Structures are given as structure tokens and as C-alpha cells.
């Protein structure tokens, strides 16, 4: 009897100890905060995970040429800086353009090439004479070859305005005559080794300097 009682007491103590023993806890996985902290250490990973980045690189739009606002020039003549014929044309226009409606830039300049590209033209085609009308407005227009030359003549007024009558001719005929002169311009009028140096009173009208 005493032995049975002792075994019963030992069995109850064992059950009581098992009931009070804490259950083993499972390890929690790393929180999302830890993952975010790790990704923030790696900028590339953070950019991929960031909703604002979207995995797309942000590219800046090309800047428009910075054109000075002083003086009254409305139209821009783009000319070949080493062409003898172009030099003569610029020197012809400067003193006769009393209202100073024309500004000038060479086709070889960064400004000239940028403007030609904006109109979808090849900036390396130096045999083309360009005029950008209303070039500082919100809607400039590009004139080229014979039409550009007639636009300049008409704008100068006086006897030069009479050349505007040639505008009734078709572009094909006008540009054929222009191309003939343009192909042989270096032979007929020479090629300059240096850019045109305008007189001091006209320098502000050359906006690529």
C-alpha cells in the first residue's frame, strides 16, 4: 500500500511539471522592415523596389538654345562661315537692314547646328542657306535655299524687293538655279580660312559669338 501511494505521488508531480513547462517558441521570420533596411543600403536595389522609380531611368529633355533677348532681331540667317559668297551676302545685308530685323549665326556653330536639327535637317549640309523666320517666337518657320534668299531680299525693301517677283516661279526651278550656284560657290567666290569678323557696330547681331 505505501509503495502504491508513493508511485501515485510521483506520477502527479511529473504531470504537474509537464503542464507548467513552457512550450518551445518558433523563430519568427525576418520582418519586412529588416528587408527594407537592407535594400536601402544598396541604392540599385532600392531603385528597383521603389514604386516611384518604376524601374525606369529619368532622362532630361534637351534644352533649347539660349538666345539673347536684346535688340530687335526677329529673323535668323544661318550661313556657311567659310563660304565667300555667304560672306558677301552678310556684308550686303548688314548696312541695308536698318530696322535690324535680321540676326546671324554660322551653320558651323553649336547654335546653328542645334536649330537645323530641331527642324529635322542635316546640319552637315553646308551648301544650304537657311532663314529661321520669327525665330524667337513660339512658332518659328524654316526657309531654305531659294525661298530663304527671296525672303531676305523682300525684307530689305528698296530695289531688292523687286526680286520677290521671282517667287511666282515653282520651287523646282528656283532651287535648280540655287543648287547650280551652291555647287560651284567655292570655285566662283572662294573659300575663307577664318570666320567672318563683323564690324564693332554689328557684333551684337551675331548671336553665336
DAGI-V33442 format. One record per residue. SS is DSSP state (alpha for helix, beta for strand, coil for the rest). OMEGA is omega as a letter, one per 20 degrees, with the letter a starting at -180 (NA if undefined). Layout:
BEGIN
SS_OMEGA ; SS_OMEGA
END
This chain:
BEGIN
coil_r ; alpha_a ; alpha_r ; alpha_r ; alpha_a ; alpha_r ; alpha_r ; alpha_r ; alpha_a ; alpha_r ; alpha_r ; alpha_r ; alpha_r ; alpha_r ; alpha_a ; alpha_r ; alpha_r ; alpha_a ; alpha_a ; alpha_a ; coil_a ; coil_r ; coil_r ; coil_a ; coil_r ; coil_r ; coil_a ; coil_r ; coil_r ; coil_a ; coil_r ; alpha_r ; alpha_r ; alpha_r ; alpha_r ; alpha_r ; alpha_r ; alpha_a ; alpha_a ; alpha_r ; alpha_r ; coil_a ; alpha_a ; alpha_r ; alpha_a ; alpha_r ; alpha_r ; alpha_a ; alpha_a ; coil_r ; coil_a ; coil_a ; coil_r ; coil_a ; coil_a ; coil_r ; coil_r ; coil_a ; coil_a ; coil_r ; coil_r ; coil_a ; coil_r ; coil_r ; coil_r ; coil_a ; coil_a ; coil_a ; coil_a ; coil_a ; coil_a ; coil_a ; coil_r ; coil_a ; beta_a ; beta_r ; beta_r ; beta_a ; beta_r ; coil_a ; coil_a ; coil_a ; beta_r ; alpha_r ; alpha_r ; alpha_r ; alpha_r ; alpha_r ; alpha_a ; alpha_r ; alpha_r ; alpha_a ; alpha_a ; alpha_a ; alpha_a ; alpha_r ; coil_a ; coil_r ; coil_a ; coil_r ; coil_a ; beta_r ; beta_a ; beta_r ; beta_a ; beta_r ; coil_a ; coil_a ; coil_r ; alpha_r ; alpha_a ; alpha_a ; alpha_r ; alpha_r ; alpha_r ; alpha_r ; alpha_a ; alpha_r ; coil_r ; coil_r ; coil_a ; coil_a ; coil_r ; coil_r ; coil_a ; coil_a ; coil_a ; coil_r ; coil_a ; beta_r ; beta_r ; beta_a ; beta_a ; coil_a ; coil_r ; coil_r ; coil_r ; coil_a ; coil_r ; coil_r ; beta_a ; beta_r ; beta_a ; beta_r ; alpha_a ; alpha_a ; alpha_r ; alpha_a ; alpha_r ; alpha_r ; alpha_r ; alpha_a ; alpha_r ; alpha_a ; alpha_a ; alpha_a ; coil_a ; alpha_a ; alpha_a ; alpha_a ; alpha_a ; alpha_r ; alpha_a ; alpha_r ; alpha_r ; alpha_a ; alpha_r ; alpha_r ; coil_r ; coil_a ; alpha_a ; alpha_r ; alpha_a ; alpha_a ; alpha_r ; alpha_r ; alpha_r ; alpha_a ; alpha_r ; alpha_r ; alpha_a ; alpha_a ; alpha_a ; coil_a ; alpha_a ; alpha_r ; alpha_a ; alpha_a ; alpha_r ; coil_r ; beta_a ; coil_r ; coil_a ; coil_a ; coil_r ; coil_r ; coil_a ; coil_r ; coil_a ; alpha_a ; alpha_a ; alpha_a ; alpha_a ; alpha_a ; alpha_r ; beta_a ; coil_r ; coil_a ; coil_NA
END
